[in-house]
């Protein structure tokens, strides 16, 4: 068999495409079976991005609730008032850090779990 044989070129091309697909994580399994593709996730999928955004949002709320619980209602609102009178990004940060119902709920939960002495 020589390199100029058309069948060999076609076979080599198919082999390269299959190897490239395998490197990307694709598999060749029957419909409805669990194979390589059942564990492979494409990067940048919308569900993955939404899960990451939801996780960041939840962690942010827990941190706000922890700060609200730790410093107390009066001190928290005083610091927000000071922050709101600032310049540049400060008023936006004050709006983001304002005590919403979720923050207060998390702070009350933390108050039950970790009572202040």
C-alpha positions as CSV (number, residue, x, y, z in Angstrom):
1,X,0.0,0.0,0.0
2,X,1.4,3.4,-0.9
3,X,0.7,6.8,0.3
4,X,-0.8,7.8,-3.0
5,X,-3.5,5.1,-2.7
6,X,-6.9,6.9,-2.5
7,X,-8.3,4.3,-0.1
8,X,-5.4,4.9,2.3
9,X,-5.9,8.7,2.2
10,X,-9.6,8.3,2.9
11,X,-8.9,5.9,5.8
12,X,-6.3,8.2,7.2
13,X,-8.7,11.1,7.1
14,X,-11.4,9.2,8.8
15,X,-9.0,8.1,11.5
16,X,-7.8,11.7,12.1
17,X,-11.4,12.8,12.5
18,X,-12.2,10.0,14.9
19,X,-9.1,10.7,17.0
20,X,-9.9,14.5,17.0
21,X,-13.5,13.7,18.2
22,X,-12.1,11.4,21.0
23,X,-9.7,14.2,22.2
24,X,-12.7,16.5,22.5
25,X,-14.5,13.8,24.6
26,X,-17.0,12.5,22.0
27,X,-17.7,8.9,22.0
28,X,-19.4,6.5,19.7
29,X,-22.0,4.6,21.8
30,X,-25.5,3.4,21.2
31,X,-28.5,5.6,21.8
32,X,-29.7,5.5,25.4
33,X,-26.5,4.0,26.9
34,X,-24.1,5.6,29.4
35,X,-20.8,6.2,27.7
36,X,-18.2,8.9,27.4
37,X,-20.6,11.6,26.3
38,X,-22.7,11.1,29.5
39,X,-19.9,12.4,31.6
40,X,-18.6,15.0,29.2
41,X,-19.7,18.6,29.6
42,X,-19.1,21.3,27.0
43,X,-17.4,24.4,28.3
44,X,-19.4,27.6,28.3
45,X,-22.8,25.9,28.4
46,X,-25.5,28.2,29.6
47,X,-26.5,25.9,32.5
48,X,-23.0,25.9,33.8
49,X,-22.8,29.7,33.6
50,X,-26.1,30.1,35.4
51,X,-25.0,27.7,38.2
52,X,-21.8,29.7,38.7
53,X,-23.8,33.0,38.8
54,X,-26.3,31.5,41.3
55,X,-23.4,30.3,43.5
56,X,-21.7,33.7,43.5
57,X,-25.1,35.4,44.3
58,X,-25.7,33.0,47.2
59,X,-22.2,33.4,48.7
60,X,-22.7,37.2,48.4
61,X,-26.0,37.0,50.3
62,X,-24.5,34.8,53.0
63,X,-21.6,37.2,53.4
64,X,-24.0,40.2,53.7
65,X,-26.0,38.4,56.2
66,X,-22.9,37.5,58.3
67,X,-21.8,41.1,58.3
68,X,-25.3,42.3,59.2
69,X,-25.4,39.8,62.1
70,X,-21.9,40.5,63.3
71,X,-22.0,44.4,63.4
72,X,-25.7,44.8,64.2
73,X,-28.5,46.8,62.7
74,X,-27.6,50.3,63.8
75,X,-23.9,50.1,62.9
76,X,-24.7,48.4,59.5
77,X,-27.1,51.1,58.5
78,X,-24.7,53.9,59.7
79,X,-21.9,52.4,57.6
80,X,-24.2,52.2,54.6
81,X,-25.2,55.9,55.1
82,X,-21.6,56.9,55.2
83,X,-20.9,54.8,52.1
84,X,-23.8,56.3,50.2
85,X,-22.4,59.8,50.6
86,X,-19.2,58.8,48.9
87,X,-18.1,59.3,45.3
88,X,-17.6,57.1,42.3
89,X,-18.7,53.5,43.0
90,X,-19.6,54.1,46.7
91,X,-23.3,54.9,46.2
92,X,-23.7,51.8,44.0
93,X,-21.9,49.7,46.6
94,X,-24.2,51.1,49.3
95,X,-27.3,50.1,47.2
96,X,-25.9,46.6,46.6
97,X,-25.0,46.1,50.3
98,X,-28.4,47.5,51.6
99,X,-30.2,45.1,54.0
100,X,-32.8,43.3,51.9
101,X,-35.2,40.7,53.3
102,X,-32.9,37.8,52.3
103,X,-29.9,39.4,54.2
104,X,-32.1,39.9,57.3
105,X,-33.3,36.3,57.1
106,X,-29.8,35.0,56.9
107,X,-28.7,37.2,59.8
108,X,-31.6,35.9,61.9
109,X,-30.7,32.3,61.1
110,X,-27.1,33.0,62.1
111,X,-28.5,34.6,65.3
112,X,-30.3,31.3,66.1
113,X,-27.3,29.2,65.3
114,X,-24.6,31.4,66.9
115,X,-26.2,33.4,69.7
116,X,-24.3,36.5,70.8
117,X,-22.8,36.3,74.2
